[in-house]
Amino acid sequence: MKDIRNYSLLAHNTFGIEARCRRFLEYETVEEAQAVAAILREQQEPYLIIGSGSNLLLTGDFPGTVVHSGIRRKRENEENDENEGNENRFSDEGNVTSLPRPHDLFKKTILKCGSGEIWDDVVAYCVAHNLYGAENLSLIPGEVGASAVQNIGAYGAEVKDLIVQVEAVEIATGKVVTFNNEDCEYGYRQSKFKHEWKDRYLMTYVSYRLSHTFEPKLDYGNIRAELDKQPGEVTAARLRQAIIDIRQAKLPDPKVEGNGGSFFMNPVVPKEKYEALAALYPDMPHYTVDAEHEKIPAGWMIDQCGWKGKSLGRAGVHDKQALVLVNRGGATGAEIVCLMETIQRDVKEQFGIEIKPEVNIR
């Protein structure tokens, strides 16, 4: 277990904000997570649980303990299809019969990953081992533990549709607890870990259900257009590379220009609100959520307000994707927040919609 005093968090936030914490703890096993929980209970001072810092904006030094998971391992387990209880799937008028069938057609794999694993490494592993379902979530920054907290999503996919189980250590008791998917109450970029359960648990493992059958999701954004650049069979590897190419073309490298990826959540609005705006903006992009709601891209609205490529002091808006706020060099967390609030005000004035940050501001 790492236990370091007066620790720099520069390497733990992709905005490139220089900040320090009084103490830094990193656990590599469940037992070490329990030991960390005991320390947090005993010292009774503020603590902050972080992943890779790709969804974190620091506004100053943290006057307490920062905790990070270093659990990095993966394990596969085969699982029967949800419609079968055992190897004898088929029945004939109540009599179970054993029929020959291709193994892969009726099996799925549960991939159990340590909370400190890099998420994109997990996606790469899945594609390389013919485990399907995570391709559209390629190159999303962050770690496995954060994927379960944030319900990461992109290009028509959300990780909630893969998560089976989340394991953690309860800080208040040191007990190992397990949550199934329904317990977490996942929604768009939401979970109970961001609200009622915030800062109550140290993530240890997340289990994902992957398919042995490749069923590509190609109808979101410009995925098909990217794939059409090189015609041929659509494989998981090709889809993953297409997603990577799209993201890299739109998102700046944090090592070059500090950023936290998509800064704002795309707002979901009532159908009536969407229709009123569509009458004013016929070319406005949108995605149907259900019969009563539409999702409007926050980046499009920010662009319409004239912010793409513009700056406010040392904080700015990326010139290729208005959803991304960037550190032009030497910006403080407070400067990024000032830019955020200015953009929120302008979007609210022009569209009557409040856009909310996706990043965790501390």
Helices and strands as residue ranges (DSSP letters): E 2-8, G 10-12, E 20-27, H 30-43, E 47-50, E 56-57, E 62-69, E 74-80, E 91-92, E 95-96, H 103-106, E 107-114, H 119-128, G 135-137, H 144-150, E 153-154, E 157-158, G 159-161, E 163-170, E 176-180, G 182-184, G 192-194, E 201-211, H 223-227, H 236-250, E 258-262, E 268-270, H 271-280, E 287-290, E 293-295, H 298-304, E 311-312, E 315-317, E 324-327, H 333-351, E 360-361
